[in-house]
Amino acid sequence: MGKFEPNPMKFVEAKSMEFGYSVASSTGYMMLRLYLSVVAVALLGSAGALEVQADPITGTQRSGTYQSSFMRIHGLSQAPYGFVRFCEANASECSQDGREEARLDATPERLSELDAINRSINHAIQPLTDMEVYGVTEFWTLPAKVGDCEDYALLKRKILMQRGWPASALLMTVVRDERGEGHAVLTARTAQGDYVLDNKVDTVSIWHKTPYQFVMRQSYLNPKVWVALEAGENRRPEALAGVAAQ
């Protein structure tokens, strides 16, 4: 029997189609094709461990200490179960808007807008866990009066998109909080760095100024795809809560 020779490009094309890109020459498809090509080489046993990096990086990350204004990506990740179910029920909230590579400047006006939305939603929604409201450990939804961490983040994302922010600049993000528990926040990607909108605090902060360990987030190339923010095989949080105010 002849030696099996894996074909990385077949893997790339298959994954690109799986993520919803056609083989047309769209920007999103071409960027994901390049991104997956690196992942494919790593998965198929290239010499040395490759670190996938889709965003600018100006520092290093060691032992949970972050030194860059931009989050570092380490490859693909499995989307949270609650997010998958949310997208099935709310397809328009998980679609692209044609601005996959957009990073807005963090002008005083835009930072003020982020701050205002973060504060208003934090004060408008009563914090309750999914177990208290729905009787399940994880249920992602756009809240009306009550919700937990991911619900706050989904609503902030929706309102900011209505105000002209591109989907690629507003990414749902999973972290481990200061107690090591699962928590969801919204990341706002700007040309000056990644900012965090958090239901636990009213202040919007650059990501590495928070007390969190960042686990994974949506890909800016495709909102249905998630990427890892940790190296290695670290297990994601089982469930998210994050309703306690600070």
Beta strands, then each sheet from edge to edge (+ up, - down):
strand 1: 61-62
strand 2: 65-66
strand 3: 76-77
strand 4: 126-127
strand 5: 146-147
strand 6: 170-176
strand 7: 182-190
strand 8: 193-197
strand 9: 205-206
strand 10: 213-218
strand 11: 226-228
sheet 1: 1+ 2-
sheet 2: 3+ 11- 10+ 6- 7+ 8- 9+
sheet 3: 4+ 5+
end
